[in-house]
């Protein structure tokens, strides 16, 4: 019997730290067998074990299968992950039988890819347009509120079609160059002199000019740790849609280090872009060192439009392996040079969530907008939050 199988769960001789570690490691093993689960499911699994008075392998098996799977096609992969993680023994310490072995222990047929990396499914613009054409009102209602982590492959593609429909209005900044205008407080002296030559030096009209306003850059910093995979893919699709809608967008992945993937997203097809990203990002599903990534972002791009005066959106669950004080300092420096900092945390989709993790607590004072990022509704809320603020007509007249 394996070490994990003999360890108690929720008993007097077991500790919460051991149970938490087992939940996280088992969730990682399950992801390795092709079952996409998010951090909120891992937390629910951990909470379910503490609701039970006594937990043996039978109770652990059924609690995990109820919480960590959402369709019957995932049961064979779940059985395989359970047998791999807890060992091949047939009974636990209490003599309880193992899960039924009549179900063949095989993995679910899935796309050929490294666990946790972006999808390599072939596709093109025609496939994406077909996905959008098949959307019905009932699909839109269901997919808007469903968590990205709970979606199957077909639902993820239909959700991608909805993501492409998002059209956020980005804030604008006043530029340094002036452009011709019909009205305005400033004369265009050069144009005035040129037009006066046509009328013997007498100015007939007084041409005006104004300062040009430019759209601010949008920079996405996406956590690519294992627990963030379904949410990271959704944000990558959002970044692809924004980039091809003509906005000034920069996209980075934050794992063990920072990786700029803007050029990979320039492919017309989002599936082709994701295939290039799978090759370019070498730390996907390799843990999160947010302080290192944010510090590198500020060091390399603080004088660039990607950070200075830009709207920076960070998508992460805040489970950081770096020193919290290092993350606090890095976020403070980022907040100083950026226009606004928005943080999307999928765990915030749970009403019971409190930002008590050391990394999240350290970063939060330097965040302007804190939102969940677990479903389409939260992305729509983000689009509303980053839109430029306009004064009301009554306030403008006052």
N, C-alpha and C positions, 0 to 999 in steps of 0.2 A: 504494500500500500504506500502511496506517495506521501511525502511530507505534508502537502497541502490537504490531502484527504484525511489525515489523522489530526489535523489542527482543529480545535473547537471553534464554533461560530456562535457568538452571542452568549457564551456561558461564563461562569464565574472565573474559570481559569484562562479565558481568552481576553484580549484587550481590544478596544475599538481601533487602535492603530493597525493591528494585524488584520482585522476585518476589512478596513478601508483599503489596505494594500492588496488584499486578495481580490476585492471587487475591481480595483483599477487594473490589475494584471490580467484577470479573467476577461474583462472587457477588451483589453488589447489583444488577447488571444482570439477572441470572437471576431474582432475586426480583421485579423489575419486570415480568417476563414471566409471572408467576404460579406459578413453581416455588418452593415453600416449602422453604427449607434452613436449617439451624441452624449455629451457630458451630463445632460439632465436625466438620461436613462440610467447612467452609472450611479448617479446620486439616488435615484428612485430605488435601484437595486440594493444599495447600501441601507437605505431607510427600511426597505421591506425585511431585511434580515434582522433588524432590531425590533420590528413589530412582533416577530415570532418569539415565543418563550424559549424554545429549544430548537436548534437547527442542525439536522443531519444532512447527509448528501441528498436524500430524497427531497427534503424541504428546499434545500439550496437549488436543486435542479429545477423544480417546478416554479419557484419564485423567480429564478433567472429567466426561464422560458416565457413566463407571463410578461415580465417587464422589458426584457432585452430583445424580444422578437415581436414582429407585428404582422407576419403572414406565415402560412403553413409551409411555404417553399423554403423557409429558413430553418425549419426544424432539423433536417439532416446535418446542416452545417453547425447548428448549435450542439447536436449530439457529438459531432466530431471534436469540436472545441472543448466540450466538457470532458470527454475521455482523455484528450491530450493534456488538459490542465490538471485534472485531479487523479490521473492514473488509471490503470486498467482493472483494478480490483472490482469484484462483483458486489461486495457489501461494505458498509462503513463500520466504524467502531461500535455502533449500537446494533449491528445485525440487520440494518435496513437494506432492502434490495436497491441496487443501482437502477438508473433509468432503463426503461424497456430497451432491449437490444434487438428487437425484431425490426426496428427501423434501420435501414442500411446506413452505416457511418461513412458518408461521402460528402464532399463539399458541393455547394450549390453551383450550378453552371453559371459562370460570370465572365465578364470581360477579362481578357488576358492582360493583366497589369500588375504592377507591384502594389501590395496593399497600402492604401492611403494616398496614392498618387492620383492625379486627375485622370478622368476617363480617356481612353484611347479609341472609343467607338468611332468608326468612320462616319462622316456626315458632311454635308455641305449646305449652302444657303437654301437649296431647294428643299432639303429635309426640314430645315428650320421653319421655312414658310409653311410647309405642310403641317407641322406641329401646331403652328399658330392658327391655321385654318380649322383644325379639328376642335379647338376650344369651344366649350359650351358654357352658358351661364352657370350651370351647376358645377362644372369643373372650376370655374373662376372662384365661386363661393367657397368650395372645399379647399382649393390650393392656397387661397389667401391666408387662411388661418392655420393650416397644417404646418408643423415643424419640418424644416428641411431634413432633419435627421430621421424622421418617420416616413419619408417618401421613398417609394421604390424607384427603379430606373425610369419607368414610363412617366411617373408623376414628376420626376425631376426634369424631364425634357419638356413636359407641358408647363411646368413652373418657369423654365427658362424662357419660354415664349412670352409669359406674362412679365418677366423681368425686362425683356426687350421693349415692352410697352411703356415702361417707366420713363417719363420725360421731366426730370427735375430741372428747375431754373436755378442756375448757379449765381451767386452774388457777383457784382461787378466792381471794378476798381477804376479810379480816374488815372488815365495815362498821362504821358508827358507831351505827346504830340497833339497838334491842333488840326482840326479838319474844318472845311467850309460848312457854314450853317446859314439857314434862312434868317434867323434872329440870334441875338446874343449881345453881351456887353462889350465885346472886343472886336475892333476893326481888323480886317485882313489887309494889311498895308500893301503887301506885294501885289495882291490881286487888284487892289484899288488903283495902284500906279499903272498896272498893265492895261486895265480897262479905260483909264483916263487918256491914254495915248490915242485911243480910237475917236475921242471927242475933243481933240485939240487941247488936251491937258485939263479939261473941265470934268470932274467926277460927276457922273449922272446918278450912279447908285453907290451906296456905301456897303460893300460886301462885309459880311460878318464871319467870325470863326469861333469855334468852341473847342474845349478839350475833349479828346476821344476817351470813351469808356470801354474798357476791355473786361472780358469775363475772367474771373479768378480761376486759377488752376485747381483741379481736384486731385488729391493724392490719396490712394488707398494703400494702407499697410495691413496686410492680411496674415494672421497667424495660421501656420500650416502644420501645427502639431496634430497627432492622431485624433484627439477628441474634437478638433475643429474642422475635420475634412468636409462634411456636408455643407457647413456654413461657408467655408472658404471657397468651395466650388461655386456657390451661389453668388458670392461677392466677385469672383473672377468673371462670371457671366455678366454681372452688372457693369464691371469695369470695361469689358469688351463692348457692351452696348453703348456706354457713354463715349468711349473712344471713337466708335464708328458713327456716332451721331454728330461728330464735329467738335466736341468739347476738348479742352486742354486737360488731359488726364495722364497721371503717372501712377503706375501700379508696382508695389513691392511686396515680396513675401518675407515674413519674419519667422525664422525658425532658430537654428543655431546661429545663423548670421543673416544679414540682409541681402536680398537678391532683387535686382530691378528686372522686371519682366514686361515692361511696356512694349518693347519691340516684338516680343513673342505674341502679344495680343493684337498686333496689327493685321494678322491674317483675317481675310473676310469671313471665314467660317469659324465659329467659336470652338467647334470640335477640333479643327486643325490647330487652333491656338492652344487648346489644352494639351494636345499631343506635344507641341513644342515646349510648353511649360513643364511637362512631366520629365523632359530631358534636361531642361535648363536648371531646375531646382533640385539640388542634391541633398537637401536636408528636410524633405517632406516627411512628415511622421517621425521626426527625429527629436522631438522635445522643443521647448520654447525658452529662449533667452531674450526676453523683450528688452531689457535694459541695454544689452549689447546691440540689438538691432536698431533701437531708437537712437542710441548714441551715434551709431554709424550713419543713420539717416541725417542727423543734424550736422555731423562733421563733414559729410560729402555734399550735402545739398542745401545747407543753410543760406548760401549766396545764390541759389538757383530758384527759379520760379516754382519748382516742385515743392518747396517748403516755405520760402520767404513770401509772406502775403497770401499763401495758399490755404485752401480748405482741406484739412488733413482728417481722414476717417480711419480710425484704428479698429480692426475687428479681431477681438481676442477674448477668451474666457478669463484672462487675468491669472491663470495658473502658471506662474513664472518660476524658473529655476535660478534666476539671477538674484542678486542682493536687492531687497526692496528699496534701500536708500539710493542705490545706483539707478534704479528705475525712476525714483522720485526726481533725482537730479536731471535725468535725461528728458523726462516729460516736462519739467520746468523750462529747460532750454528750448524744447520744441514749441511750447506754448508761447514763448517770448517772440519767436520769429514767424509763427504761423498766424493766419487770420483768425481761424477758429479751429478747435480740436474737438472732433466728435468720436465717441467711443461706443462701439456696438459690442455688447456682451450677450451671447445666446442664453446664458444662465439667467439673465434678468427676465426672460420670458416666463419663469416660474414666479408666481406672486409671493412665494415664501423666501425668495432669494434676498440675501443681504450681502453687500460688497465687503465682506470681512477677510477675504484672502489678503495676504500681506502685499502681494504685488498690486492687486486692484485697489486696495486701500491707499497705497502709496501714490498711485497714478491719479486717483479720482479728483484731488484738489486742483489739478492742472488740466481738467477736462471741462469744456464748455457745455457739451450736450452728452448725456449718458442715456443710451437707449438699448433695448434688446435687438438682436439681429438674427432671430431664430426662424422667421417666416417672412412671407411676402408683405404682410401687414406692417411688420416692423421696418421693412425697407421703404414702404410708402411713407411711414412716419418720419424716417430719416430724410426723405426727399422734401417733405414739408419743413423739417427743421433747418435744412441748409438753404432753403429759398431765401432770397433777399427780403429784408424787412422793409415794409413801406408804411409811411405815415398815412393815417386816415385823412379824408378830405376835410373834416372839421379841424383836425390838428394842424393841417397845412395852412388853413385860412386864419388860424388863431395867431 
